[in-house]
Amino acid sequence: MDDDDLTPSTDLQRWARQYRQFAVQECPNDPLYVALCQIVADSPELLALMAHVRHAPQARPNLLLAALHERVLAGVPHDLAAYYPSVGGERAPDAALADSLHRFVRAERPRLLEHLRLRSTQTNEIGRCAVLWPALSAIAAQTGRQDLALFDFGCSAGLNLGVDAYRYDYGRFQLGAPAAPERPTVACQWRGAAEPPRTPWRLRARLGVDLAPVDVQDEDAVRWLRACLWPHDRVRARRLDQALAQARANRHPVQRVEQGLQTLAVWLQGLPAGVQPVLFNSWVLAYFDTPSLAAHRAEVEGLMRRHSLLWLSAETASLRPPGLALPPAPEGESAESASLWTVQALAPDGQLSAWVLAWSHAHGHWLHWLG
Ligand SMILES: C[S@@+](CC[C@H](N)C(=O)[O-])C[C@H]1O[C@@H](n2cnc3c(N)ncnc32)[C@H](O)[C@@H]1O
C-alpha cells in the first residue's frame, strides 16, 4: 500500500475545499489552472500529494501548480505540455486533461515530491518597481537627499534592485529609464488626483538580502521563479526574462542571510556620507510570526535612531506600521489584496513618524498615489 492511501480523509476534504476555493478566488482568469484545481479537488490520489509538503504554510494549491509547471518548463516530454501556453501549448482544457494530469504526476512523482518537500512559492515581481520608482522620488524630495542607498530585505532574485533600469508607462506619462528594445517596460495605471513626484534620485549603493535568494545565473533556480507565474501570463513572463537578463549583466549584490538586519547594520556603517539609506521590503513581513515581527520592528527602529534610516514598506494593510490610520481603499479595490506603501522615519523631535504613500495592486498593475 502506498503511504498516500493513509492520508486522513479529513485532510483530503480540507485540501479539496482549498483547491475549489483557489480556482474561484485566485485564478479565475486562467482556464488551465481552474481546470487543474477542479481535477485535483476531485482526485484523492492527487490531493494526497499535499501530505508531502513539509512547511505547513506552504500547503497551498499554488505550490503544487508551480511544481507541475516547473516540470513542464523543464521540457519533460508529455502530452500535458500541450495545455501550457508558457511552452507554446494552445490546447484548451478538455475531457482528456484529467487523465493526462494523472499520468504526468505518476511519471514525474519523485521530482514533484521533492518540490513539495523543499520548495516554497517564490516570485520576484518587478511590477512593484512602478511604485518603488515614485516612492524613491518622494523620499528624495522629503529628505532633500537625491543620493539614495537601497537595502531590499527579502529581495528574492534581487530584481527590484534594478528599479532605476526599467521603464514605467502610466498611460498619461512615463517615468524611469528611456525606452529601449530589451529594457523591461512596466505598465501601471496611475490613479488618484495626485501628480507623480518628479524629484530625480540615484542609487549610490544597493544590497539585497534573502533567506533563500534566487541566483539569477542558475537556470534551475530561475526556472522555479518562472514556474511560480501563471502559465497564460505571457506579459509577466517576458518582463521577468528581460529583468533577469539585466540582473545577470548588472550583478547587483544579493546575499543569503539568516539575520538580514545584522547585515543591514554593517552595510549602513559603510555607506558614503550624505547618502540617504532606505530599507525596503515588499510582501515579506507576512512570513514573520507575531513575536518575530515585533522584534524585527524594534530592531529596525534602533537602526533608524542610529543611522537616519528610512523604512519603506509595501505589504498588506494589516502589516502597516502600528498606530498608522488606514486610508480608505481605492474604490472597487479590496484592502486585503492590495499593497499599502508606507514610510517610517524618525522626526526631528525623536519621535517615530509614519505616513502612507500609496495603495497599489499587489503586482503593480495600478497605483493610487496619496503622496
Ligand atoms: C513573496 S517574496 C517577495 C519577493 C520580493 N520582495 C518581491 O517583491 O518580489 C518574499 C521573499 O521574502 C523572503 N523572506 C522571508 N522571510 C525572510 C527573512 N526573515 N529574511 C530575509 N528574507 C525573507 C523569502 O525568501 C522570499 O524571497
The ligand as an ORCA input file, in Angstrom:
! r2SCAN-3c Opt
* xyz 0 1
  C       6.781     36.976     -1.731
  S       8.538     37.045     -1.900
  C       8.711     38.752     -2.335
  C       9.995     38.991     -3.042
  C      10.266     40.441     -3.420
  N      10.345     41.287     -2.246
  C       9.219     40.975     -4.379
  O       8.573     41.979     -4.062
  O       9.051     40.413     -5.469
  C       9.078     37.008     -0.206
  C      10.578     36.841     -0.052
  O      10.931     37.105      1.306
  C      11.949     36.209      1.697
  N      11.978     36.165      3.175
  C      11.010     35.733      4.003
  N      11.386     35.878      5.289
  C      12.615     36.447      5.276
  C      13.535     36.847      6.304
  N      13.265     36.694      7.597
  N      14.717     37.386      5.923
  C      15.004     37.539      4.612
  N      14.177     37.166      3.604
  C      12.994     36.625      3.930
  C      11.541     34.909      1.006
  O      12.631     34.007      0.908
  C      11.071     35.432     -0.358
  O      12.113     35.504     -1.293
*
